[in-house]
Every structure is written in C-alpha cells, then in structure tokens.
Amino acid sequence: MRLSAIVALLVVTAIPTTTAGAGSRATIELFDGHTLTGWRHSGPGRFTVERGALVSHGGMGLLWYSLRRFRNFELQIDWKVADRCNNSGIFVRFPGRPASPLDAVSTGYEVQIDDCDERGLKYQTGAIYDFAEARRLASRPAGQWNRYVIRVVGQHYTVMLNGERVTEFDGTRGLVGYVGLQNHDPISRVSFRRLRVRLLP
C-alpha cells in the first residue's frame, strides 16, 4: 500500500464516528462497543469491555472521553447496576484533562447513579450530585438497563431518566469540557453502553 493511502486511512480511523440527518445537529458515537478507543483512565481501578458494554472495576477512578470537549450537547447513555446499591456517576463539562478523578469532581458536574445514599435525593440516582436533588428515584431494578439523556445548554442542565424529567439545574462552572464515567469502588459493577453525544447550537 502506498504511503499516502496509509496516511489517509490513519486520519479517517482517528476521527470519531458522526452522523447527521437533514436539519439535525451532528451525533458523535463515543463508544464503538468493542474497544476503549478514544477513552483514557485516571486514578485507581479500570473499565473493561464486556458484551458490548463498558464495565467498572475498583476505584475511585474516572474513564473519560479524550478526543474532544463539548459545549452545548445532549449526552445519551444506557446504564445498569449489578446490585441495587452499586455506585457510579457520569461527569460532564470538566474543562481540563484530569490528572486525578477529583479534577472532574471539583470542576465539572456529576449525574449520580446510586439508589441507596442515606442522605437523600440530592445524592441519589438522577441528582446533580451535591447540587440539585432528583424529583424522585426513577431507576429500574438491578440488572435492567436504564436510559439517561443529559441535556446541557449554556448553564442549564436537564436530566431525563427512562423518559422522565427528574432534575433541572442552573450551574455556574465552565461552559465547555470533557465527559467521563466513574468507577466508584471495588464492590460496584456498573455497565454502560450506547454512549453518544448530539451536538446542540
């Protein structure tokens, strides 16, 4: 194969998959279902790819999508827990490449996954952790897939869980940043699949 053809192939494969319909904004597929391409891990523990899903192990760590940052967007993601009280979270808009998982905690926002935190709805599934409580627990039983749609426009955050609006919040932190997944602790096994971002104006 010619050198020019090899270079062209490498450029194409390095670009994340995007789709767009007529009159719609681009959608970026963050996870190909097979590899950790485009993702980096910070802190203890790890994620593995199992049966088309990202699965958390150990912690506390952060798996983050490193290929680009996002401004206004809608993050769509399926998730499930192995046991009811498993703990995880989805981080959005942390502006810097994290040297530690705590960088995402202190500079972005976490959409919580944890049905059992005894402190209540401000720290349970659907909440913007420690900032805005969920209206109610709308998660499905352990072992069943849930669907988050997290919409971020300007400083306004909307969290939809299984088709129900559970949280709305106006923030004060940065307007552009990375997204990531938390592996919280050695006991929790949380799986993620169908991760995509729809870009918004």
Phi, psi and omega in degrees: 000138180294152179302318181298322179291322179295316179299316179299320179295318179296321179296315181297315184288341179278347183270128179298148182294131177231148175225154177203131175266175180299127177075008183250165174275160182294146174245131183249123176278118184274336186225127184275358179085358186228328187224173176262023179304128179091353183249148174228155182241140178234136176089184183293162177080195184192172169241144173240162175259119182224118177052045176079015181227153170274129185236131184278145176218136174066197177147180008268129181224180183218123171260120186232147181278116194262352189283338178193163172258165183231146178256271175262129188196168171235116179265122179248130186204135172266144177210156173209154177253149177284324177227154191305319187265015173299150188237135174197189178188163178242120182263141178229148171058039167274125196284332184254162176289116194285124171282336180219151174303332181292342175297320178291324179297317188273343184239345178243200176231145180250126169269116194282149167232103179181106182280352196242002181299124186289350180280353173105192192294342177288347183233012183249176186308129180100339181287153160277104195311121176071005179240314185216125182282152172285151179292326175194168173282119181241017181280156178271166181300156178308139181093348178256145181284139172248162180232117172263137165235111185249114184254128183231114179224121185059234176258011183259128181244129177235129180245120174253131178234117180053042176083000182247132176286114185251337183212139167228142190204140173250120185262183180225000183274191189301159184262001179211143180181181180274168172240152182202167181240140182264132162257109197276317188198167183294337182278322187286132172237104182240132184248147181226141177209172177050054179270119177212153177242129172258120182286138181241154180290000000 
